[in-house]
């Protein structure tokens, strides 16, 4: 069951990401975020591959971006997309949406 992995404030966001077998939480200020990208992808679930979407958040605090997939975060994914777009526009963060 998916849980909420992103919480937003006006100038900060809290992300929870998988680090090995556990989930780690990190606080990100708007100045730590380089860009946010929403893109189409193919996601494998058991023996099937489905067209899906993913969110990549590139930051200065970590080499690889935070990645969230639609099937894994299905109940919250559309809310994440809307909240990330609002957060990026409000804080002047580069935002790419390749799903439109």
N, C-alpha and C positions, 0 to 999 in steps of 0.2 A: 504494500500500500504506500502510495506516495505521500510525502509530508511537505509542508511549505518549506522551501529552500531559500527564498528571498523575502526580505522584509525591507520596506522603503520608508525613509524619512525625507525631509526636504533636501538635505545636502549629504546624506549618508545612506548606505544600504548595508544590510547584513546578509552574507551569503553562506550557505552551508554546502560543502562539497565533499565528495568521497576521496579519502586519503588512505589508500590501502583497503583495509576491511572496516574502517570506521569513518564517520563523518566529522569533519572539522568545520568550525565556524570562524569567519573572518569579517571584520568590520572594514568597509571601504568608504573613504570620503570621495566626494566627486572629483577632487584633484588627483586621486590615485588611479582613476579610470582613464585609459587612453581612448578606447572606442568600444562600441557595442554593435554586434552584427547578428542578424537573424537571417538564416539561409536554409535552403532546401537540402535534404540529404536522404539517404536510404538507410533505414534502421532495421537491424535484424532482431527478430523476436522468435526464439526457439528455432524452428526450421524454415521460417518464412522471412522474406524481406519485404518491407513496406516503404512506400514514399512517406517521408516525414519532414520535420523541421528541427532546427537546432539553434540554440542561442549561444554565442561566444562573447564573453566579457574579457577584454584584454586590459590588464592592469600593470602598474609599476611594481607591485608587491610580489608578483609571481611570474616566472618565465612563461609557462604555458597558460592559455586562457582558461577561464571557468567555462565548462561546456554543459549545457542542459539539453536533453532530447525530449521531443514531444511525447513519445509513447511512455517514457519513464516518468514524466511529470504531467501526465494527461489531465488530471482534474484542475491543475493550476496554470498550465502552460499559456493559455490565451490571456489570462490575467497578468502573467509575467510580461508578455509582449506589450500589452497596453501600458503597464506601470513603467517598464524600462523606457519606452518611447517618451512618456511624460517626464520621467526623471532626466533623460538625456536632453530634452528640449529646455527644461527649466534650468539645468546646470551647464548648458552649452558644451555637451559631450558629443563627439562625432558618433552618429547613429546610422547604420546601414540596415535596410530591410529589403532583402532580395526575394521575398515571398509574394510581393504585390505584382 
